Amino acid sequence: MKKITPDPPAFTPLAAAQCDAQSLDRAAADRALDYYLLDFKPPRQEVMVTYTIPDSVNLEAALAQASDLLRCAGASASEAGKGLSGLQRDLVLSVTHLVELAKAYVDKSLDGLATH
């Protein structure tokens, strides 16, 4: 089991005797403040990825690619919905609408980048 917070530092009895109470209290307060005030980001899990995006891709290129992918996903969902009926058709077509909405936001972001 992995713990979110690390164990406190281990002091040997000799080292603990050399530390005064005020410095121990200050160190404990600093650790608590760091934990609660700094953005805690858990370590990223290493997983097998099918696609990797190079770090050299700029924001405009990434948004343009996302827009194209959303367009393809919307077209695929729309075509898949044509052969269905009832609840399945409603679910697939709702995916089409969600993809179109996401594409509209990406396209709006691209428009904002072009004006700068």
Backbone as ProteinMPNN parsed JSONL, in Angstrom:
{"seq_chain_A": "MKKITPDPPAFTPLAAAQCDAQSLDRAAADRALDYYLLDFKPPRQEVMVTYTIPDSVNLEAALAQASDLLRCAGASASEAGKGLSGLQRDLVLSVTHLVELAKAYVDKSLDGLATH", "coords_chain_A": {"N_chain_A": [[0.841, -1.163, 0.0], [0.596, 2.18, -0.885], [1.542, 5.22, 0.606], [0.189, 8.492, 0.879], [1.331, 10.632, 2.241], [4.675, 11.157, 3.29], [6.723, 9.288, 5.632], [7.611, 10.733, 8.798], [10.807, 12.341, 9.339], [13.369, 10.196, 10.527], [14.754, 10.318, 13.647], [17.676, 9.724, 15.447], [18.096, 8.72, 18.864], [20.179, 10.25, 19.996], [20.467, 12.407, 18.181], [17.934, 13.5, 18.379], [17.95, 14.373, 20.995], [19.721, 16.47, 20.812], [18.324, 18.394, 19.384], [16.361, 21.25, 19.949], [13.16, 21.986, 21.458], [11.812, 24.081, 20.193], [12.88, 24.244, 17.561], [12.088, 21.766, 16.586], [9.295, 22.064, 16.68], [8.991, 24.147, 14.825], [9.921, 22.921, 12.484], [8.008, 20.908, 12.192], [5.727, 22.483, 11.815], [6.417, 23.757, 9.435], [6.486, 21.563, 7.67], [3.775, 20.818, 7.761], [2.514, 23.133, 6.763], [3.662, 23.232, 4.207], [2.553, 20.915, 3.135], [-0.232, 21.445, 3.13], [-0.49, 23.943, 1.86], [1.024, 24.06, -0.496], [0.715, 22.935, -3.868], [-0.088, 19.68, -4.006], [1.087, 17.129, -5.912], [0.516, 13.984, -6.887], [2.825, 11.339, -7.654], [3.285, 10.587, -11.079], [1.833, 7.827, -12.632], [3.484, 5.209, -14.242], [2.508, 4.071, -17.243], [1.637, 1.97, -19.977], [1.539, 3.553, -23.001], [-0.267, 4.19, -25.961], [-0.032, 6.197, -27.806], [2.264, 8.833, -28.051], [2.839, 12.214, -27.423], [5.021, 14.503, -28.747], [7.181, 16.71, -26.881], [7.8, 18.97, -28.245], [5.636, 19.934, -29.625], [3.617, 22.687, -30.341], [1.106, 24.85, -28.82], [-0.889, 25.723, -30.63], [-0.701, 23.889, -32.764], [-1.313, 21.542, -31.403], [-3.971, 22.042, -30.595], [-5.183, 22.268, -33.122], [-4.825, 19.669, -34.088], [-6.34, 18.277, -32.183], [-8.862, 19.303, -32.794], [-9.262, 18.221, -35.36], [-9.284, 15.478, -34.689], [-11.556, 15.38, -33.044], [-13.496, 16.061, -34.923], [-13.43, 13.799, -36.586], [-14.199, 11.846, -34.702], [-16.789, 12.698, -34.134], [-18.008, 12.361, -36.644], [-17.772, 9.589, -36.903], [-19.36, 8.67, -34.75], [-21.808, 9.707, -35.516], [-22.346, 8.302, -37.88], [-22.414, 5.711, -36.819], [-24.688, 5.887, -35.271], [-26.735, 5.963, -37.119], [-27.531, 3.404, -37.888], [-28.816, 2.395, -35.706], [-31.471, 2.106, -33.229], [-33.856, 3.465, -30.906], [-32.888, 3.486, -27.462], [-30.112, 2.957, -27.713], [-29.455, 4.367, -30.051], [-30.023, 6.973, -29.207], [-28.058, 7.29, -27.218], [-25.643, 7.073, -28.688], [-25.922, 9.226, -30.446], [-25.965, 11.271, -28.594], [-23.338, 11.255, -27.816], [-22.248, 12.233, -30.162], [-23.166, 14.886, -30.081], [-21.83, 15.8, -27.769], [-19.181, 15.592, -28.613], [-19.218, 17.439, -30.7], [-19.656, 19.778, -29.239], [-17.302, 19.878, -27.684], [-15.479, 20.169, -29.781], [-16.253, 22.672, -30.725], [-15.409, 24.293, -28.589], [-12.632, 23.87, -28.725], [-12.116, 24.889, -31.285], [-12.859, 27.551, -30.85], [-10.853, 28.274, -29.06], [-8.679, 28.09, -30.771], [-9.302, 30.182, -32.513], [-8.968, 32.328, -30.778], [-6.213, 32.182, -30.364], [-5.217, 32.846, -32.859], [-5.669, 35.569, -33.105], [-3.865, 36.839, -31.48]], "CA_chain_A": [[0.0, 0.0, 0.0], [1.378, 3.404, -0.957], [1.027, 6.299, 1.446], [0.249, 9.799, 0.245], [2.298, 11.45, 2.972], [5.852, 10.368, 3.677], [6.975, 9.147, 7.058], [8.443, 11.834, 9.312], [12.219, 11.951, 9.367], [13.742, 9.374, 11.681], [15.837, 10.866, 14.457], [18.277, 8.825, 16.421], [17.923, 9.327, 20.189], [21.209, 11.259, 20.215], [20.131, 13.582, 17.361], [16.724, 14.095, 18.935], [18.309, 15.066, 22.232], [20.43, 17.69, 20.461], [17.369, 19.366, 18.844], [15.516, 21.837, 20.982], [11.728, 21.858, 21.184], [11.363, 25.121, 19.275], [13.243, 23.892, 16.185], [11.23, 20.651, 16.191], [7.973, 22.613, 16.403], [9.06, 24.918, 13.586], [10.043, 21.965, 11.376], [6.706, 20.264, 12.035], [4.823, 23.482, 11.246], [6.801, 23.95, 8.032], [6.016, 20.404, 6.906], [2.317, 20.885, 7.666], [2.164, 24.216, 5.846], [4.022, 22.807, 2.853], [1.597, 19.905, 2.674], [-1.561, 21.997, 2.901], [-0.506, 25.147, 1.04], [1.604, 23.805, -1.813], [-0.062, 21.991, -4.676], [0.449, 18.331, -3.931], [0.849, 16.374, -7.136], [1.015, 12.62, -6.699], [3.699, 10.921, -8.749], [2.59, 10.066, -12.249], [2.012, 6.386, -12.789], [4.029, 4.792, -15.521], [1.616, 3.144, -17.919], [1.913, 1.788, -21.392], [0.734, 4.453, -23.8], [-0.278, 3.847, -27.371], [0.44, 7.365, -28.546], [2.97, 9.835, -27.268], [2.902, 13.515, -28.066], [6.338, 15.086, -28.452], [7.174, 17.96, -26.122], [8.044, 20.092, -29.152], [4.382, 20.377, -30.247], [3.148, 23.933, -29.735], [-0.308, 24.852, -28.443], [-1.748, 25.857, -31.808], [-0.685, 22.614, -33.487], [-2.028, 20.557, -30.583], [-5.405, 22.333, -30.694], [-5.619, 21.932, -34.479], [-4.911, 18.208, -34.159], [-7.492, 17.878, -31.37], [-10.055, 19.653, -33.556], [-9.416, 17.202, -36.41], [-9.67, 14.214, -34.056], [-12.952, 15.501, -32.611], [-14.32, 16.014, -36.131], [-13.497, 12.385, -36.977], [-14.99, 11.127, -33.694], [-18.185, 13.073, -34.341], [-18.494, 11.705, -37.862], [-17.895, 8.152, -36.624], [-20.523, 8.465, -33.888], [-23.005, 9.997, -36.304], [-22.573, 7.159, -38.781], [-22.793, 4.555, -36.008], [-26.05, 6.096, -34.792], [-27.724, 5.796, -38.192], [-27.994, 2.031, -37.96], [-29.39, 1.994, -34.424], [-32.769, 2.69, -32.895], [-34.173, 3.467, -29.483], [-31.942, 4.029, -26.484], [-28.743, 2.896, -28.241], [-29.303, 5.486, -30.987], [-29.972, 8.197, -28.412], [-26.756, 7.365, -26.553], [-24.594, 7.342, -29.673], [-26.086, 10.591, -30.942], [-25.563, 12.202, -27.532], [-21.881, 11.338, -27.931], [-22.002, 13.143, -31.283], [-23.37, 16.255, -29.614], [-20.747, 16.138, -26.845], [-17.969, 15.783, -29.409], [-19.37, 18.712, -31.404], [-19.466, 20.838, -28.253], [-15.865, 19.932, -27.385], [-14.827, 20.709, -30.977], [-16.538, 24.107, -30.757], [-14.515, 24.938, -27.623], [-11.266, 23.826, -29.258], [-12.053, 25.838, -32.392], [-12.891, 28.893, -30.262], [-9.516, 28.491, -28.525], [-7.81, 28.355, -31.923], [-9.603, 31.536, -32.984], [-8.336, 33.245, -29.837], [-4.766, 32.178, -30.579], [-4.883, 33.476, -34.136], [-5.769, 37.021, -32.992], [-2.756, 37.392, -30.682]], "C_chain_A": [[0.892, 1.233, 0.0], [0.716, 4.476, -0.118], [1.17, 7.618, 0.708], [1.288, 10.67, 0.926], [3.481, 10.59, 3.372], [5.943, 10.253, 5.189], [7.793, 10.344, 7.529], [9.897, 11.384, 9.362], [12.546, 11.199, 10.657], [14.933, 10.023, 12.392], [16.382, 9.757, 15.343], [18.093, 9.476, 17.787], [18.944, 10.427, 20.469], [20.884, 12.538, 19.436], [18.893, 14.274, 17.907], [17.031, 14.866, 20.22], [19.01, 16.385, 21.936], [19.495, 18.764, 19.907], [16.538, 19.945, 19.978], [14.06, 21.796, 20.533], [11.254, 22.886, 20.161], [11.7, 24.771, 17.826], [12.415, 22.703, 15.693], [9.821, 21.142, 15.863], [7.96, 23.373, 15.086], [9.135, 23.977, 12.38], [8.701, 21.269, 11.123], [5.698, 21.226, 11.401], [5.145, 23.711, 9.772], [6.332, 22.789, 7.164], [4.51, 20.448, 6.717], [1.886, 21.976, 6.693], [2.502, 23.862, 4.406], [3.003, 21.823, 2.296], [0.264, 20.541, 2.304], [-1.579, 23.191, 1.954], [0.083, 24.948, -0.346], [0.734, 22.809, -2.557], [0.605, 20.624, -4.625], [0.085, 17.599, -5.207], [1.399, 14.967, -6.918], [1.89, 12.218, -7.885], [2.89, 10.285, -9.868], [2.875, 8.586, -12.401], [2.54, 6.092, -14.186], [3.099, 3.75, -16.119], [2.056, 3.03, -19.37], [0.984, 2.703, -22.168], [0.839, 4.046, -25.262], [0.311, 4.976, -28.202], [1.174, 8.292, -27.59], [3.05, 11.109, -28.087], [4.262, 14.119, -27.737], [6.204, 16.415, -27.722], [7.335, 19.178, -27.024], [6.765, 20.624, -29.808], [3.901, 21.638, -29.542], [1.634, 23.868, -29.53], [-1.218, 24.905, -29.656], [-1.825, 24.547, -32.587], [-1.455, 21.542, -32.715], [-3.536, 20.783, -30.657], [-5.951, 22.0, -32.078], [-5.768, 20.417, -34.638], [-6.105, 17.699, -33.362], [-8.796, 18.174, -32.101], [-10.321, 18.621, -34.652], [-9.866, 15.867, -35.827], [-11.122, 14.245, -33.594], [-13.906, 15.467, -33.806], [-14.502, 14.565, -36.586], [-14.341, 11.581, -35.993], [-16.47, 11.443, -33.854], [-18.777, 12.407, -35.563], [-18.689, 10.207, -37.631], [-19.131, 7.862, -35.773], [-21.813, 8.715, -34.645], [-23.344, 8.843, -37.235], [-23.02, 5.926, -37.989], [-24.232, 4.68, -35.531], [-27.104, 5.877, -35.839], [-28.303, 4.393, -38.24], [-28.679, 1.54, -36.695], [-30.775, 2.601, -34.248], [-32.943, 2.655, -31.379], [-33.084, 4.093, -28.642], [-30.505, 4.016, -26.997], [-28.474, 4.064, -29.194], [-29.187, 6.8, -30.214], [-28.609, 8.374, -27.741], [-25.643, 7.709, -27.532], [-24.701, 8.768, -30.197], [-25.777, 11.629, -29.862], [-24.045, 12.335, -27.497], [-21.509, 12.291, -29.064], [-22.136, 14.593, -30.837], [-22.267, 16.69, -28.654], [-19.441, 16.4, -27.596], [-18.044, 17.111, -30.154], [-19.167, 19.898, -30.459], [-17.984, 20.998, -27.902], [-15.098, 20.527, -28.561], [-15.054, 22.215, -31.07], [-15.637, 24.863, -29.781], [-13.07, 24.962, -28.125], [-11.12, 24.834, -30.385], [-12.069, 27.283, -31.895], [-11.515, 29.237, -29.675], [-8.539, 28.8, -29.656], [-8.04, 29.76, -32.477], [-8.95, 32.585, -32.08], [-6.839, 33.304, -30.005], [-4.388, 32.938, -31.837], [-4.891, 34.997, -34.032], [-4.594, 37.633, -32.231], [-1.544, 37.654, -31.516]], "O_chain_A": [[1.832, 1.325, 0.789], [-0.506, 4.627, -0.124], [2.151, 7.839, -0.002], [2.045, 11.373, 0.257], [3.314, 9.43, 3.749], [5.322, 11.018, 5.926], [8.575, 10.906, 6.763], [10.183, 10.189, 9.419], [12.053, 11.536, 11.733], [15.985, 10.242, 11.791], [15.632, 8.962, 15.909], [17.944, 10.696, 17.855], [18.617, 11.427, 21.108], [21.013, 13.637, 19.976], [18.813, 15.503, 17.898], [16.422, 15.903, 20.485], [18.907, 17.326, 22.723], [19.84, 19.945, 19.954], [16.073, 19.22, 20.857], [13.775, 21.593, 19.353], [10.381, 22.587, 19.346], [10.87, 24.985, 16.943], [12.077, 22.635, 14.511], [9.218, 20.696, 14.887], [7.011, 23.251, 14.312], [8.48, 24.217, 11.366], [8.31, 21.066, 9.974], [4.908, 20.825, 10.546], [4.236, 23.843, 8.953], [5.84, 22.997, 6.055], [4.014, 20.149, 5.631], [0.985, 21.76, 5.883], [1.731, 24.152, 3.491], [2.636, 21.893, 1.123], [-0.311, 20.208, 1.267], [-2.595, 23.432, 1.301], [-0.335, 25.622, -1.287], [0.097, 21.947, -1.951], [1.711, 20.435, -5.131], [-1.092, 17.466, -5.541], [2.609, 14.783, -6.78], [1.701, 12.713, -8.996], [1.938, 9.543, -9.627], [4.022, 8.149, -12.309], [2.085, 6.667, -15.175], [2.927, 2.668, -15.558], [2.757, 3.892, -19.9], [-0.234, 2.633, -22.005], [1.893, 3.618, -25.733], [1.045, 4.751, -29.164], [0.744, 8.502, -26.456], [3.299, 11.078, -29.292], [4.618, 14.234, -26.564], [5.238, 17.151, -27.92], [7.036, 20.299, -26.611], [6.803, 21.656, -30.477], [3.788, 21.673, -28.317], [0.97, 22.948, -30.008], [-2.224, 24.197, -29.701], [-2.905, 24.145, -33.02], [-2.165, 20.732, -33.31], [-4.299, 19.823, -30.768], [-7.07, 21.501, -32.193], [-6.726, 19.944, -35.25], [-6.808, 16.792, -33.808], [-9.736, 17.381, -32.036], [-11.459, 18.198, -34.853], [-10.727, 15.198, -36.397], [-11.841, 13.255, -33.732], [-14.999, 14.908, -33.713], [-15.61, 14.157, -36.933], [-15.12, 10.722, -36.407], [-17.313, 10.556, -33.724], [-19.915, 11.939, -35.531], [-19.661, 9.625, -38.112], [-19.866, 6.914, -36.047], [-22.802, 8.012, -34.44], [-24.506, 8.457, -37.356], [-23.897, 5.184, -38.432], [-24.926, 3.671, -35.401], [-28.262, 5.627, -35.503], [-29.467, 4.222, -38.604], [-29.083, 0.379, -36.624], [-31.194, 3.48, -35.001], [-32.262, 1.91, -30.674], [-32.447, 5.073, -29.028], [-29.754, 4.959, -26.747], [-27.407, 4.675, -29.153], [-28.347, 7.641, -30.534], [-28.072, 9.481, -27.701], [-24.791, 8.547, -27.235], [-23.687, 9.444, -30.372], [-25.371, 12.747, -30.179], [-23.521, 13.404, -27.183], [-20.563, 13.069, -28.938], [-21.303, 15.431, -31.183], [-21.813, 17.833, -28.718], [-18.69, 17.314, -27.255], [-17.05, 17.834, -30.235], [-18.571, 20.905, -30.842], [-17.474, 22.116, -27.83], [-14.166, 21.306, -28.36], [-14.148, 22.955, -31.452], [-15.152, 25.949, -30.099], [-12.371, 25.963, -27.967], [-10.126, 25.557, -30.449], [-11.378, 28.14, -32.447], [-11.066, 30.378, -29.787], [-7.675, 29.666, -29.518], [-7.093, 30.445, -32.863], [-8.444, 33.601, -32.558], [-6.239, 34.361, -29.812], [-3.352, 33.601, -31.876], [-4.19, 35.661, -34.795], [-4.358, 38.837, -32.336], [-0.527, 38.118, -31.0]]}, "name": "protein", "num_of_chains": 1, "seq": "MKKITPDPPAFTPLAAAQCDAQSLDRAAADRALDYYLLDFKPPRQEVMVTYTIPDSVNLEAALAQASDLLRCAGASASEAGKGLSGLQRDLVLSVTHLVELAKAYVDKSLDGLATH"}
